[in-house]
Amino acid sequence: MSVLRPARPEAPSGRQFELTAGRQRAVIVEVGGGLREYAVDGQPVLDGYAADAMADGGRGQPLLPWPNRLADGQYEFDGQRLQLPIEEVSRHNAIHGLTRWLNWNATPHGEDRLQMHTVVHPRPGYPFTLELTLDYALTDAGLAVRTTARNIGDQALPFGAGQHPYFTVGTPVVDTAVLRVPADARVELDSDRRVPTGALLDVTNSEFDFREPRSIGALVLDECFTSLWENAAGQAAVILSDPTTGKSVTVWMDGHYKYVQLFSGDTLSPKRRRRGLAIEPMTCPPNAFRTATDLIVLQPDTAVILEWGIAPSR
């Protein structure tokens, strides 16, 4: 069975669930249902956080029932005007959903897999009932994560999903790492509040064109990419690598994830700044509750299943 590692009552991320399979090891946490560690042969693939620390910068957290920013926390849905809490105070945005600090329930399913579960009950700003399940599994290919969202209420609800892992390829900072992003466009974001202006920008001949692998260099990344290239299996894949360490990691996502946010961490604390690259699969762009762009609407007793994963170098 999955290993439950004891945590003191005051441990910020709650109970720790360790998964192992061959050379792989992952740690899932109670608070937020997130991914705290992922390593192969003892070498970190995830730029995670310590067991006695709080998840900073969204590190490893699922972003539900919406990813990224929502301007002023305000939106309209099904004739209702709704107001969500403002958590990004400096920009006056609601951000990254409602489940990051909830206690999730865990059901181990062997040494290499675990299911996390929670229910978002009606509350001001989100008067809906949403059941959420996260299935983590270590496979021969790496770590696979399945998200199941089910509307168990009696009215339709808005939904979007994202993930916020940071990755390392063994370098002190991401500047020397090589990045490949199979995306033809990026969502133009307002420079102050980082919400969409409504424009899509072709990446061709721009500093954000990573369709061919190249070094990140000093480029500051906090950008939302879209028009993703999919393979025959309907998956898109972002690849981070470094020729000096010989390490690489592929972040793959199924066709529900139409966007990927890349964040080089320049606004984090000096200790964390540019140490890892956040590669964030998202089903919708920022502000989707407000614009309805690629918003998923779940009718009562219907569900959506989303999959993404991490394939480290072998």
KEKE-3310 file (N, C-alpha, C; in steps of 0.2 Angstrom, whole numbers, plus 5000, padded with zeros to 4 digits):
npx = (5004:5001:5013:5010:5016:5020:5014:5017:5004:5005:5010:5012:5007:4999:4995:5007:5009:5017:5022:5029:5039:5049:5063:5057:5049:5036:5028:5012:5001:4990:4984:4977:4978:4990:5005:5020:5033:5043:5054:5067:5078:5083:5085:5079:5065:5054:5053:5051:5044:5049:5044:5041:5037:5026:5016:5023:5020:5010:5015:5015:5002:4985:4973:4958:4941:4944:4958:4972:4970:4956:4948:4945:4938:4925:4910:4898:4885:4873:4863:4866:4875:4891:4903:4919:4932:4946:4961:4974:4979:4987:4985:4971:4964:4954:4961:4967:4958:4948:4952:4965:4969:4961:4958:4961:4954:4961:4964:4973:4979:4988:5006:5010:5000:4987:4972:4964:4952:4938:4925:4918:4908:4892:4895:4898:4900:4903:4891:4888:4889:4902:4910:4927:4940:4956:4968:4983:4996:5011:5019:5027:5031:5031:5024:5007:4992:4976:4961:4945:4930:4914:4897:4887:4877:4861:4860:4867:4885:4900:4917:4934:4951:4967:4985:5000:5014:5032:5047:5064:5079:5091:5099:5106:5098:5085:5090:5099:5093:5085:5071:5056:5041:5026:5017:5007:5003:5001:4992:4988:4992:4987:4999:4999:4989:4989:4979:4969:4969:4961:4966:4975:4991:5002:5016:5027:5043:5045:5051:5045:5044:5045:5044:5054:5067:5076:5087:5081:5087:5089:5076:5060:5047:5030:5018:5004:5001:4994:4985:4990:5001:4996:4999:4997:4989:4982:4988:4997:5014:5026:5043:5057:5074:5092:5108:5120:5118:5111:5098:5081:5063:5047:5031:5016:4999:4982:4969:4959:4966:4969:4978:4994:5002:5017:5030:5043:5046:5050:5045:5045:5052:5069:5076:5069:5068:5068:5073:5066:5055:5039:5027:5012:4998:4982:4964:4957:4959:4967:4954:4943:4930:4924:4925:4920:4928:4932:4927:4921:4906:4897:4883:4870:4874:4884:4900:4918:4933:4950:4967:4984:5002:5019:5034:5049:5067:5074)
npy = (4994:5012:5023:5030:5044:5050:5065:5080:5088:5102:5102:5110:5106:5095:5077:5066:5057:5044:5037:5024:5017:5006:5015:5027:5040:5048:5061:5065:5077:5080:5093:5103:5092:5091:5089:5086:5081:5074:5062:5054:5040:5046:5059:5075:5079:5087:5103:5105:5106:5108:5096:5102:5114:5127:5127:5136:5149:5142:5130:5114:5112:5107:5117:5122:5126:5133:5139:5150:5168:5178:5193:5205:5196:5193:5188:5182:5170:5159:5169:5174:5185:5185:5185:5182:5178:5190:5185:5188:5202:5213:5214:5214:5202:5187:5170:5155:5146:5136:5126:5124:5125:5116:5102:5086:5070:5054:5039:5025:5014:5004:5002:5011:5020:5032:5039:5055:5065:5077:5088:5102:5113:5123:5140:5158:5166:5154:5145:5131:5113:5103:5088:5082:5072:5066:5056:5048:5040:5030:5025:5014:5024:5036:5048:5049:5059:5060:5069:5070:5078:5081:5086:5087:5093:5102:5111:5118:5121:5131:5127:5125:5119:5117:5114:5116:5113:5114:5113:5105:5103:5100:5111:5126:5137:5141:5147:5141:5130:5121:5123:5117:5121:5117:5127:5138:5150:5164:5170:5186:5195:5207:5219:5224:5217:5204:5198:5192:5202:5200:5197:5186:5181:5178:5167:5167:5172:5179:5182:5173:5161:5145:5133:5126:5118:5128:5138:5145:5157:5173:5177:5182:5173:5173:5168:5163:5150:5144:5136:5123:5110:5093:5076:5059:5053:5063:5071:5085:5091:5098:5101:5101:5103:5099:5101:5099:5093:5082:5079:5078:5082:5078:5086:5081:5082:5079:5082:5090:5100:5115:5125:5131:5138:5146:5149:5158:5161:5174:5183:5177:5173:5178:5166:5156:5161:5159:5146:5135:5129:5133:5123:5123:5115:5119:5120:5131:5148:5162:5171:5165:5162:5174:5178:5166:5159:5144:5138:5125:5119:5110:5100:5095:5080:5076:5073:5077:5071:5072:5071:5072:5072:5067:5064:5058:5059:5044)
npz = (5000:4998:5006:5021:5028:5044:5050:5060:5069:5066:5053:5038:5025:5029:5030:5023:5008:5001:4986:4977:4964:4956:4951:4954:4964:4973:4981:4988:4995:5009:5010:4998:4990:4982:4973:4980:4979:4967:4960:4952:4953:4965:4961:4959:4949:4950:4955:4970:4987:5005:5018:5029:5025:5018:5003:4992:4979:4972:4971:4964:4965:4962:4952:4954:4955:4944:4934:4936:4933:4938:4934:4946:4953:4948:4940:4928:4928:4921:4923:4936:4946:4952:4965:4969:4982:4983:4981:4975:4979:4976:4962:4962:4959:4959:4961:4955:4959:4971:4979:4984:4997:5004:5014:5008:5005:5006:4997:4997:4984:4982:4981:4971:4967:4970:4977:4978:4986:4986:4990:4983:4991:4990:4991:4994:4979:4972:4970:4969:4968:4968:4964:4966:4960:4961:4953:4956:4948:4947:4933:4920:4911:4918:4929:4930:4930:4934:4933:4939:4937:4944:4943:4956:4960:4958:4948:4933:4932:4931:4925:4926:4924:4930:4933:4943:4943:4946:4937:4936:4928:4934:4935:4942:4939:4928:4916:4907:4903:4890:4880:4873:4866:4859:4852:4843:4846:4858:4872:4873:4887:4899:4904:4918:4926:4921:4915:4901:4886:4875:4863:4852:4849:4836:4838:4829:4824:4836:4853:4860:4853:4854:4847:4840:4849:4861:4871:4886:4892:4898:4897:4903:4909:4910:4903:4893:4883:4867:4854:4853:4847:4843:4846:4838:4847:4853:4861:4869:4871:4882:4882:4893:4895:4897:4890:4897:4909:4905:4907:4905:4904:4900:4899:4897:4890:4889:4876:4882:4889:4883:4884:4890:4903:4906:4918:4924:4937:4941:4950:4962:4979:4982:4985:4978:4965:4948:4949:4946:4932:4930:4922:4916:4913:4907:4905:4901:4897:4907:4916:4912:4918:4917:4903:4897:4888:4881:4892:4903:4905:4916:4917:4929:4937:4928:4921:4919:4913:4914:4909:4912:4913:4918:4910:4914:4909:4903)
capx = (5000:5005:5016:5008:5022:5017:5016:5015:4998:5006:5013:5008:5004:4996:4997:5011:5008:5023:5022:5036:5039:5056:5067:5053:5046:5032:5024:5006:5000:4983:4982:4976:4979:4995:5011:5025:5040:5044:5061:5069:5085:5084:5086:5072:5062:5050:5056:5045:5045:5050:5038:5039:5035:5020:5017:5024:5019:5006:5020:5013:4995:4979:4970:4951:4938:4947:4965:4975:4967:4949:4949:4940:4934:4918:4908:4891:4884:4866:4859:4868:4881:4894:4909:4924:4937:4951:4967:4980:4977:4991:4982:4964:4961:4954:4967:4969:4952:4945:4954:4972:4970:4957:4960:4958:4954:4966:4963:4978:4977:4994:5012:5012:4995:4983:4966:4963:4945:4935:4919:4917:4901:4890:4898:4897:4904:4902:4885:4887:4892:4907:4914:4933:4944:4963:4971:4990:4999:5017:5019:5033:5032:5032:5019:5001:4987:4969:4956:4938:4925:4907:4892:4883:4871:4855:4861:4873:4891:4906:4922:4940:4956:4975:4990:5005:5021:5038:5052:5071:5083:5097:5103:5104:5093:5082:5092:5103:5089:5082:5063:5052:5033:5023:5012:5008:5000:5000:4986:4991:4990:4988:5005:4998:4985:4990:4973:4969:4967:4956:4970:4979:4997:5006:5023:5032:5048:5045:5055:5041:5043:5049:5042:5060:5070:5081:5088:5077:5091:5086:5069:5055:5041:5024:5014:4999:5002:4988:4985:4995:5001:4994:5001:4991:4985:4978:4991:5002:5019:5031:5049:5062:5080:5098:5113:5125:5116:5109:5092:5075:5057:5041:5025:5011:4992:4977:4966:4955:4971:4970:4982:4999:5006:5024:5031:5050:5047:5054:5042:5045:5057:5076:5079:5066:5067:5071:5076:5062:5051:5032:5024:5005:4992:4976:4959:4955:4964:4965:4948:4938:4924:4922:4924:4918:4932:4934:4924:4918:4899:4894:4876:4869:4875:4888:4907:4923:4939:4956:4973:4991:5007:5026:5039:5056:5072:5075)
capy = (5000:5018:5024:5036:5047:5054:5072:5083:5092:5108:5102:5115:5102:5089:5071:5065:5050:5042:5032:5022:5011:5006:5021:5033:5041:5054:5062:5068:5079:5081:5100:5104:5086:5092:5085:5090:5079:5068:5061:5047:5038:5051:5066:5079:5081:5092:5108:5105:5110:5103:5093:5107:5121:5128:5127:5143:5151:5137:5124:5107:5112:5107:5123:5120:5124:5137:5140:5157:5174:5181:5200:5207:5190:5194:5184:5180:5163:5157:5174:5176:5189:5182:5188:5177:5182:5192:5183:5192:5208:5218:5215:5213:5196:5180:5167:5148:5141:5136:5119:5123:5125:5112:5095:5081:5063:5050:5032:5022:5009:5000:5006:5016:5024:5035:5043:5060:5066:5082:5091:5109:5114:5129:5146:5164:5167:5148:5142:5125:5107:5099:5083:5081:5066:5066:5049:5049:5033:5029:5020:5013:5030:5041:5050:5051:5062:5060:5073:5069:5083:5079:5090:5083:5098:5102:5116:5118:5125:5133:5123:5124:5115:5118:5111:5121:5110:5117:5107:5106:5098:5099:5117:5130:5142:5139:5151:5137:5125:5121:5123:5116:5122:5116:5131:5143:5157:5165:5174:5192:5197:5214:5220:5225:5213:5198:5195:5193:5208:5198:5196:5180:5183:5173:5167:5167:5178:5182:5179:5167:5155:5139:5127:5123:5119:5133:5140:5151:5163:5178:5178:5182:5170:5172:5168:5158:5148:5140:5133:5118:5104:5087:5070:5055:5051:5069:5074:5090:5089:5103:5097:5105:5098:5103:5096:5098:5088:5076:5077:5081:5080:5080:5087:5079:5084:5077:5087:5095:5105:5119:5130:5130:5143:5145:5154:5157:5162:5180:5187:5173:5175:5177:5159:5152:5165:5156:5140:5130:5132:5131:5121:5123:5113:5123:5119:5137:5154:5166:5175:5161:5163:5180:5178:5160:5156:5137:5136:5119:5119:5104:5099:5090:5073:5074:5073:5077:5067:5076:5068:5075:5068:5069:5058:5060:5056:5037)
capz = (5000:4998:5013:5025:5032:5050:5050:5066:5068:5063:5047:5034:5020:5031:5029:5017:5005:4997:4981:4974:4958:4953:4952:4955:4970:4973:4988:4987:5001:5010:5009:4991:4985:4977:4972:4984:4977:4962:4959:4949:4956:4970:4958:4958:4943:4952:4960:4975:4993:5010:5021:5035:5022:5015:4996:4989:4972:4969:4969:4964:4967:4957:4952:4953:4948:4938:4934:4934:4936:4937:4936:4951:4956:4947:4934:4928:4925:4922:4926:4942:4946:4957:4967:4972:4986:4980:4984:4973:4981:4972:4956:4963:4955:4961:4958:4955:4962:4978:4983:4986:5005:5007:5016:5003:5008:5002:4997:4993:4979:4981:4982:4966:4965:4976:4974:4982:4984:4990:4987:4984:4993:4988:4995:4991:4973:4968:4974:4966:4972:4963:4967:4963:4962:4958:4953:4954:4947:4944:4928:4917:4907:4923:4933:4927:4934:4931:4937:4937:4940:4943:4946:4960:4962:4954:4943:4929:4935:4927:4927:4922:4928:4929:4937:4944:4945:4944:4935:4936:4925:4937:4934:4947:4937:4921:4910:4903:4901:4883:4881:4867:4867:4853:4852:4837:4848:4865:4874:4875:4894:4901:4908:4925:4930:4919:4912:4893:4882:4870:4857:4852:4846:4833:4841:4824:4824:4842:4858:4863:4849:4856:4843:4840:4856:4862:4878:4889:4893:4903:4896:4909:4906:4913:4897:4892:4876:4865:4848:4854:4842:4846:4842:4835:4853:4855:4867:4867:4876:4883:4884:4896:4895:4898:4887:4902:4914:4901:4910:4902:4907:4896:4902:4892:4892:4884:4872:4886:4891:4877:4885:4895:4906:4908:4923:4926:4944:4943:4956:4969:4983:4979:4985:4973:4958:4942:4950:4942:4927:4930:4916:4919:4909:4908:4901:4898:4898:4912:4915:4908:4921:4915:4896:4894:4883:4883:4899:4903:4908:4918:4919:4934:4936:4922:4923:4914:4915:4911:4910:4911:4916:4918:4908:4915:4905:4905)
cpx = (5004:5007:5013:5013:5019:5019:5013:5008:4999:5009:5009:5004:5000:4999:5001:5010:5013:5021:5028:5034:5045:5060:5063:5050:5042:5029:5018:5004:4992:4980:4982:4977:4984:5001:5017:5032:5039:5051:5062:5077:5087:5086:5080:5071:5057:5054:5051:5047:5046:5044:5036:5038:5028:5021:5017:5023:5015:5010:5016:5005:4990:4975:4963:4946:4939:4954:4967:4970:4960:4949:4943:4936:4927:4916:4901:4890:4877:4862:4861:4875:4885:4901:4913:4929:4943:4958:4974:4978:4981:4988:4974:4961:4960:4959:4967:4964:4951:4948:4961:4973:4965:4960:4957:4958:4958:4964:4968:4976:4984:5000:5013:5006:4991:4978:4965:4956:4943:4929:4919:4910:4899:4893:4897:4902:4904:4897:4883:4890:4896:4911:4921:4937:4951:4966:4978:4992:5006:5017:5026:5036:5033:5026:5013:4996:4981:4964:4949:4934:4918:4903:4887:4877:4865:4855:4867:4879:4896:4912:4928:4946:4963:4979:4996:5012:5027:5043:5059:5074:5091:5102:5101:5098:5091:5085:5096:5099:5086:5075:5060:5044:5030:5016:5013:5006:5001:4994:4990:4988:4992:4995:5005:4995:4986:4984:4972:4966:4961:4960:4974:4985:5001:5014:5029:5036:5048:5050:5052:5040:5048:5047:5048:5064:5076:5081:5083:5081:5089:5079:5064:5049:5036:5018:5010:4999:4996:4990:4991:4995:5000:4997:4995:4987:4981:4981:4996:5008:5024:5037:5054:5068:5086:5104:5119:5124:5113:5102:5086:5068:5052:5035:5020:5004:4987:4973:4961:4960:4973:4975:4988:5002:5013:5026:5038:5051:5050:5051:5042:5051:5064:5078:5075:5066:5071:5074:5073:5058:5044:5029:5017:5000:4986:4970:4956:4960:4962:4958:4942:4931:4920:4920:4921:4922:4935:4932:4920:4911:4897:4887:4875:4870:4879:4895:4912:4929:4945:4962:4979:4996:5015:5030:5046:5061:5073:5083)
cpy = (5006:5020:5031:5038:5051:5061:5075:5087:5098:5108:5106:5111:5096:5083:5070:5057:5049:5036:5030:5016:5011:5011:5027:5034:5048:5055:5067:5071:5080:5088:5102:5098:5087:5087:5089:5088:5074:5068:5054:5046:5044:5058:5069:5080:5087:5097:5109:5109:5105:5101:5098:5114:5121:5129:5134:5144:5146:5131:5117:5107:5111:5114:5122:5124:5129:5138:5148:5162:5175:5188:5202:5202:5190:5191:5184:5173:5161:5162:5176:5180:5187:5185:5183:5181:5184:5190:5186:5199:5214:5219:5215:5208:5191:5176:5159:5144:5141:5130:5119:5123:5120:5105:5090:5074:5059:5042:5028:5016:5005:5005:5012:5020:5026:5039:5048:5063:5072:5084:5098:5110:5121:5134:5152:5164:5160:5144:5135:5119:5103:5094:5082:5075:5067:5059:5050:5041:5034:5023:5019:5020:5036:5042:5052:5053:5062:5064:5072:5074:5081:5084:5086:5087:5097:5108:5116:5123:5126:5129:5124:5121:5117:5114:5116:5118:5114:5112:5110:5101:5098:5105:5121:5135:5139:5142:5146:5131:5126:5119:5122:5117:5122:5120:5137:5150:5158:5170:5181:5194:5204:5214:5221:5220:5205:5194:5196:5199:5206:5196:5189:5183:5177:5173:5168:5173:5182:5179:5173:5161:5150:5133:5123:5124:5124:5135:5146:5157:5167:5180:5177:5179:5170:5173:5162:5156:5144:5138:5127:5112:5098:5081:5065:5053:5057:5072:5080:5089:5095:5099:5102:5100:5103:5098:5095:5093:5081:5074:5081:5078:5083:5080:5086:5081:5082:5083:5092:5101:5109:5124:5128:5136:5142:5151:5153:5159:5169:5184:5183:5176:5174:5170:5155:5155:5161:5149:5134:5133:5129:5129:5119:5121:5116:5121:5125:5143:5157:5170:5172:5162:5169:5181:5172:5157:5149:5135:5130:5120:5112:5104:5095:5083:5071:5076:5074:5074:5070:5072:5072:5071:5070:5063:5061:5057:5049:5036)
cpz = (5000:5006:5016:5030:5038:5049:5057:5064:5064:5056:5042:5028:5022:5030:5022:5014:5000:4992:4978:4969:4955:4956:4954:4962:4970:4979:4986:4994:5002:5009:5002:4987:4980:4977:4975:4981:4971:4960:4956:4951:4961:4968:4957:4951:4944:4956:4965:4981:4999:5014:5027:5032:5019:5007:4994:4982:4969:4968:4970:4965:4961:4957:4949:4957:4943:4939:4933:4937:4934:4939:4941:4955:4954:4940:4934:4925:4927:4925:4933:4942:4953:4959:4971:4976:4981:4984:4981:4973:4977:4965:4956:4958:4960:4958:4960:4959:4969:4982:4985:4993:5008:5009:5011:5007:5003:5003:4993:4989:4977:4982:4977:4964:4971:4973:4980:4980:4989:4986:4989:4985:4991:4993:4991:4985:4969:4972:4970:4970:4967:4967:4963:4965:4958:4959:4951:4953:4944:4939:4925:4913:4912:4927:4929:4932:4931:4936:4934:4941:4939:4946:4949:4963:4958:4949:4939:4933:4930:4930:4923:4927:4926:4934:4938:4947:4942:4943:4935:4932:4927:4937:4940:4946:4930:4915:4905:4900:4894:4884:4874:4869:4860:4852:4847:4840:4855:4866:4876:4882:4895:4906:4915:4928:4927:4917:4904:4891:4877:4864:4858:4847:4843:4836:4836:4824:4830:4847:4861:4859:4851:4853:4841:4846:4856:4869:4880:4890:4898:4902:4902:4906:4912:4908:4896:4884:4874:4857:4848:4849:4846:4842:4840:4841:4856:4861:4865:4873:4875:4885:4887:4897:4896:4895:4892:4907:4911:4903:4906:4905:4902:4900:4897:4895:4887:4881:4876:4888:4884:4878:4890:4897:4908:4912:4925:4933:4946:4949:4962:4973:4980:4979:4980:4966:4953:4943:4947:4937:4929:4923:4918:4914:4911:4903:4898:4900:4905:4911:4912:4911:4918:4907:4893:4889:4885:4890:4898:4907:4910:4920:4925:4932:4930:4925:4917:4917:4911:4913:4908:4914:4915:4916:4909:4910:4908:4906)
residu = (MET:SER:VAL:LEU:ARG:PRO:ALA:ARG:PRO:GLU:ALA:PRO:SER:GLY:ARG:GLN:PHE:GLU:LEU:THR:ALA:GLY:ARG:GLN:ARG:ALA:VAL:ILE:VAL:GLU:VAL:GLY:GLY:GLY:LEU:ARG:GLU:TYR:ALA:VAL:ASP:GLY:GLN:PRO:VAL:LEU:ASP:GLY:TYR:ALA:ALA:ASP:ALA:MET:ALA:ASP:GLY:GLY:ARG:GLY:GLN:PRO:LEU:LEU:PRO:TRP:PRO:ASN:ARG:LEU:ALA:ASP:GLY:GLN:TYR:GLU:PHE:ASP:GLY:GLN:ARG:LEU:GLN:LEU:PRO:ILE:GLU:GLU:VAL:SER:ARG:HIS:ASN:ALA:ILE:HIS:GLY:LEU:THR:ARG:TRP:LEU:ASN:TRP:ASN:ALA:THR:PRO:HIS:GLY:GLU:ASP:ARG:LEU:GLN:MET:HIS:THR:VAL:VAL:HIS:PRO:ARG:PRO:GLY:TYR:PRO:PHE:THR:LEU:GLU:LEU:THR:LEU:ASP:TYR:ALA:LEU:THR:ASP:ALA:GLY:LEU:ALA:VAL:ARG:THR:THR:ALA:ARG:ASN:ILE:GLY:ASP:GLN:ALA:LEU:PRO:PHE:GLY:ALA:GLY:GLN:HIS:PRO:TYR:PHE:THR:VAL:GLY:THR:PRO:VAL:VAL:ASP:THR:ALA:VAL:LEU:ARG:VAL:PRO:ALA:ASP:ALA:ARG:VAL:GLU:LEU:ASP:SER:ASP:ARG:ARG:VAL:PRO:THR:GLY:ALA:LEU:LEU:ASP:VAL:THR:ASN:SER:GLU:PHE:ASP:PHE:ARG:GLU:PRO:ARG:SER:ILE:GLY:ALA:LEU:VAL:LEU:ASP:GLU:CYS:PHE:THR:SER:LEU:TRP:GLU:ASN:ALA:ALA:GLY:GLN:ALA:ALA:VAL:ILE:LEU:SER:ASP:PRO:THR:THR:GLY:LYS:SER:VAL:THR:VAL:TRP:MET:ASP:GLY:HIS:TYR:LYS:TYR:VAL:GLN:LEU:PHE:SER:GLY:ASP:THR:LEU:SER:PRO:LYS:ARG:ARG:ARG:ARG:GLY:LEU:ALA:ILE:GLU:PRO:MET:THR:CYS:PRO:PRO:ASN:ALA:PHE:ARG:THR:ALA:THR:ASP:LEU:ILE:VAL:LEU:GLN:PRO:ASP:THR:ALA:VAL:ILE:LEU:GLU:TRP:GLY:ILE:ALA:PRO:SER:ARG)
# end
